[in-house]
Amino acid sequence: MKEAKKKIENLGGKILEDIEKKVNPNIDIPIRTLSNIVYDSKTRMLTLGGKSAKRFLFHTGHAKKFMQTMLISAFCKDLIDQNIHTSLRDLFYALKRTLPNSNENTFDEQSESNPIVVDLEVMLNILREQLHLNADIRGRVVGNVVISDRGDTVDLSKLGSGGWAIPSNIEDIKFKKVNADYILVIEKNAAFERLHEDKFWQKHKCILITTQGQPARGTRRVIQRLAIEFDLPVYVFTDLDAYGLYIYSVIKYGSIGLAHVSDRLGTTNAKFLGLTMDDVDNFNLKNFTIKAEEVDTKRAQEMLKYKWFQKPEWQKLLKSLISRKIKAELESLSGRGLKFVTETYLPTKIKNKDFLD
Amino acid sequence: MGYENPTKSLLTVTKEALDNSLDATCDARILPEIFISVKEIGTDKFRVRVEDNGPGIPEQKVPFAFGKFLYGSKFHRLRQSRGIMGLGISGGVLYSQLTTGKPVKITTSTGKKIHVFELMIDVTRNEPHIISHLIQKNPEKWHGIKIEMDVEGRYMERTQSILEYLKQTAIANPFAHMVYDGPNGKIEFSRTVDELPKIPKEIKPHPYGVELGVLKRMLLLTKARNLLAFLTSDFSRVGRRSAEQICRLAKIEFSRNTKNLKVEEIERLHKAIQMVKLIAPPTSCLSPLEERLIEEGLKKEIDAECYIAVLRPPTVYRGYPFQVSVGLAYGGNLPSNTTCQLIRFANKIPLLYHQGDCAITQAVSEIDWRRYGLQQSSWTLPIGPLTILVHFASVWVPFTTEGKQAIAAYPEIIREVKLALQDAGRKLAKFVRQKRKYKERFLRKQLFERYTPVVAECLSKLTKKDQKTILNKLEEFIKKKGETK
């Protein structure tokens, strides 16, 4: 924690030096857009390239963001000094105020403060948790796993229907006992509940994790730690649409938005279980597909160009999404009967090792 | 001819009297003091009074000046003046007589006795008819003319109104002091320039501009003994050589008596004139509206921020010298989202009607005003807080209609107006740019001043250095940036 504090204070010191030297005060922030994302085919990770942009105080286009960066830096320093943890939403409210002699706010929406927190992480090369900021909490686990968290021992097989909610900070959690053959990561809550109710994890000796949409950092870190520390294969099970495929890629390679921490969040051995276009044909799901919207097609077209989707089988899948203009949700499997997913689909796929990588 | 409807008629009567007063005072080198009164005296009946401090008219000339139509009296007088614009004041006298049946009352003095006439026009004989003539003492040595007419009319104070006419007249004649006592109260137009414009010189016509009918008339009326002498003495810029050349081209002997020429010969002569190379006419006959007058005039009547005036050198169209000047008033209280106001003048007389048919309007519309920081749809007047003034000075204004409210679109005229406006537009663009720059700089400074206290506070927290010291240093930055950029 001292490392983060020191880095933040150094940032302030650097700006003071600029002022003393009569240089326009500036900070250097690595660029986080696709243009500066590098896919390393050796490590199979998305990482940030070398491009960065300067943010100046005396620049009409930068001034406000510079001021916002300062506000968040000072706020985080306070958090560390007082040893308090808080959420991004709290941070937004704590810093939102109207500037004197104007009707302008320091921040109008949380969507303004969130990216600046990421700026700080990238710039100082530290994690948000080290700044005492909690990430979103999303994602649940169920399976034969025993952990210890803040001194409590928790058995993830005995948490009833809800399962274990993954916290923001995974670093201090210890996995005491794990008894599973693989991890099944499910995009959607509903499908997770179905599998949990059917005791799929007991019958098939696996760990079930739902990401509840785009996986939060905590969820990604849990998947990575379980996969590495216990050498477990990871199978990702999402909707058949561009967003589902992207969720898989985020778990595997890291995301464009958080490329600076891919090494701490990516699970390179993750494999894509489904749904695939072949599943639609092989399992007779055609009647249960729905029409793709324009945004789906557009997203698929963008992803066609991503370096980490260049393998022929992925190109084929993306192109079939675009040409057939359909998508299939996990729930569509219920069209073949409520237990079709647990009794037929998943066992068949896993037995045949019918995965995309 | 200015009497198409009651509103326009009332304006025309007033305007004829006012134009005469301005011409009379300026010709006599007297700074004009003009009083105009328009009062309702019955349903659609008005009494119009115009009084000036001009030289007055000798008593024997009064009946003819007001009670007879002077057809073509100014034919040979190639000198720029206001009174070439309509039927003249006699038209007003006749209109008054036809609509109310009352005589016109004229009071005048050259500084001696005061003569008060009541006049009517004998229409069939085109002769003045004196109803009464009183002579009064003049102890204060007053001189000038006071005319009083009762006319039918309708009064409005909108775009094409007496008030607008006076306002524009005041802009083009800032050396005149005018008081207007209208149906809605008194308005004063102050004098902001104490010098009169120079008197334009009279010139002989230049052959290029002479029409066939005029040429015939000149040949009849000339005092020259033969054709060669006529050409050299009655025209400007025709020397002996050019005159001989014209005669040879027309195949007419030099010595012919001008009064005996046949129609075909005159036609040949007219053609020959156009074929001979002649020097452009002298331009000393022009009295342009000069830059200073434009600026002063606009300043006193239009509440704007920036005033620009441009005077072009004199040029010639078809043998007639002319000179264009323009003025722009920009910003201030002018409405910014409407089409700009265009005010047109010919020889210091406002042109209120037929704007759409006028060469001036065409020239204004053909300019790309977006270059000068204004909005504009193509081929229309620009939109923005702008008043455009265009003045056309010439000994002979080529009006398109008998109403004399629109100037004909000769390419030379359009070109001159455009050149003048483009020159003014460039100056305007400079002003607009500077203003925008200043505003940007101000906003920029304001922006930085809003953020720096927050930045200073945060930096102080991060570094434990004094907040005030940091803020002072940042403020120094803002100050310096404002100076250098």
Interface residues (C-beta under 8 A of the other chain):
Chain A: I8 E9 L11 G12 G13 I15 L16 I19 E20 K22 N24 P25 L57 F58 T60 A63 K64 F66 M67 M70 L71 S73 A74 K77 D78 L99 P100 N101 S102 E104 T106
Chain B: R444 L447 F448 R450 Y451 T452 P453 V454 V455 E457 C458 L459 K461 L462 T463 K465 I470 K473 L474 F477 I478 K481
